[in-house]
């Protein structure tokens, strides 16, 4: 999928405004840290790998005040660990070159941010290769939220697997959950897959169980925003019930994410911080209100899927059982 979700252009962070899709493909040039932080909070740019790339470029924007820049970006979204991973990496580079002028420091930081972007592209391709090996021609696949080009620097994590399978000549059919409350599946995933010529059918989130019961789903592929050391996985709200349904119906459930999404400082999913967003996102969409103005609403952005519901986690280093994360990352235990 030839689309650049996040890039450095004309001394700014150029992003696709994903809140405008699918009605309009609009680009925004974030010329300062405040504007980028606002874009992240409003989900104009989203997806764990893409947030990592955006954070890297964000540090370049705020090179004159690294400490406050990192603090502001870190506070933008609490769950996606790639954002924090990229910020830590940029901080280390800034510290090593702390005696440079701001102008020269920006050059060094930009080089590192571009490296993060380049690495993500290679990572996407590697994950896609491993994941596509699990797909057979004729498979019908279910996915949730958006884990494609709009969530990475290349063509995605979970959706990258599908793009690779298609390029290998495999005939696949995809069901995409709408992904309430912000409809990332309907607005973003369906838009992406249709542009790529993949046979795609949109379903409401609560239709997945019936679909599985009818034998119409062979495999589930989803992305992840943070993975604990034991393999518990945080992804867009609604992923956990899909995993439960897949287990009951004996359907393979795969998580596709780079090693940078694994947080070895967190032992289990119980310790993953879950972002809770504004109630208005549940009570309506855009200017359309679907609930009483004074009604209460609970709006966690993510849920946690226990490792025992996951068939395998697909990373750029290979396909592994959730219990083998330490080994694949070159750690003991």
LINTA-V927335 format. One record per backbone hydrogen bond with DSSP energy under -1.0 kcal/mol. CO is the residue of the C=O (numbers start at 1). NH is the residue of the N-H. If there is no record, write none. Layout:
co->CO nh->NH
co->CO nh->NH
This chain:
co->1 nh->3
co->5 nh->16
co->7 nh->14
co->12 nh->9
co->13 nh->30
co->14 nh->7
co->15 nh->28
co->16 nh->18
co->17 nh->20
co->20 nh->24
co->24 nh->26
co->26 nh->17
co->28 nh->15
co->30 nh->13
co->32 nh->36
co->33 nh->37
co->34 nh->38
co->35 nh->39
co->36 nh->40
co->37 nh->41
co->38 nh->42
co->39 nh->44
co->39 nh->45
co->40 nh->43
co->44 nh->18
co->47 nh->51
co->48 nh->52
co->49 nh->53
co->50 nh->54
co->51 nh->55
co->52 nh->56
co->53 nh->57
co->54 nh->58
co->55 nh->59
co->56 nh->60
co->57 nh->61
co->58 nh->62
co->60 nh->63
co->62 nh->65
co->65 nh->69
co->66 nh->70
co->67 nh->71
co->68 nh->72
co->69 nh->73
co->70 nh->74
co->71 nh->75
co->73 nh->76
co->80 nh->83
co->81 nh->85
co->82 nh->86
co->83 nh->87
co->84 nh->88
co->85 nh->89
co->86 nh->90
co->87 nh->91
co->88 nh->92
co->89 nh->93
co->90 nh->94
co->91 nh->95
co->92 nh->96
co->93 nh->97
co->95 nh->98
co->97 nh->100
co->101 nh->105
co->102 nh->106
co->103 nh->107
co->104 nh->108
co->105 nh->109
co->106 nh->110
co->107 nh->111
co->108 nh->112
co->109 nh->113
co->110 nh->114
co->111 nh->115
co->112 nh->116
co->113 nh->117
co->114 nh->118
co->115 nh->119
co->116 nh->120
co->117 nh->121
co->118 nh->122
co->119 nh->123
co->120 nh->124
co->121 nh->125
co->122 nh->126
co->123 nh->127
co->124 nh->128
co->125 nh->129
co->126 nh->130
co->127 nh->131
co->128 nh->132
co->131 nh->134
co->132 nh->135
co->136 nh->139
co->139 nh->173
co->140 nh->218
co->140 nh->219
co->141 nh->175
co->142 nh->221
co->143 nh->177
co->147 nh->157
co->147 nh->159
co->148 nh->151
co->151 nh->50
co->157 nh->161
co->159 nh->163
co->160 nh->164
co->161 nh->165
co->162 nh->166
co->163 nh->167
co->164 nh->168
co->165 nh->170
co->166 nh->169
co->171 nh->138
co->173 nh->141
co->174 nh->201
co->175 nh->143
co->176 nh->203
co->178 nh->185
co->178 nh->186
co->179 nh->183
co->183 nh->187
co->184 nh->188
co->184 nh->189
co->185 nh->190
co->188 nh->192
co->189 nh->193
co->190 nh->194
co->191 nh->195
co->192 nh->196
co->193 nh->198
co->194 nh->197
co->199 nh->174
co->201 nh->176
co->203 nh->178
co->204 nh->207
co->205 nh->208
co->207 nh->211
co->208 nh->212
co->209 nh->213
co->210 nh->214
co->211 nh->216
co->212 nh->215
co->219 nh->142
co->220 nh->254
co->222 nh->256
co->225 nh->81
co->226 nh->234
co->227 nh->263
co->228 nh->231
co->232 nh->228
co->233 nh->305
co->234 nh->225
co->234 nh->226
co->235 nh->303
co->236 nh->239
co->239 nh->243
co->240 nh->244
co->241 nh->245
co->242 nh->246
co->243 nh->247
co->244 nh->248
co->245 nh->249
co->246 nh->251
co->247 nh->250
co->252 nh->220
co->253 nh->311
co->253 nh->312
co->254 nh->222
co->255 nh->314
co->258 nh->261
co->259 nh->262
co->261 nh->227
co->263 nh->266
co->266 nh->229
co->268 nh->271
co->269 nh->272
co->275 nh->301
co->278 nh->281
co->279 nh->282
co->279 nh->283
co->283 nh->290
co->283 nh->291
co->285 nh->288
co->288 nh->285
co->292 nh->295
co->299 nh->277
co->301 nh->237
co->303 nh->235
co->305 nh->233
co->306 nh->309
co->307 nh->310
co->312 nh->255
co->313 nh->320
co->314 nh->257
co->315 nh->318
co->318 nh->315
co->320 nh->313
co->321 nh->324
co->322 nh->325
co->324 nh->328
co->325 nh->329
co->326 nh->331
co->327 nh->330
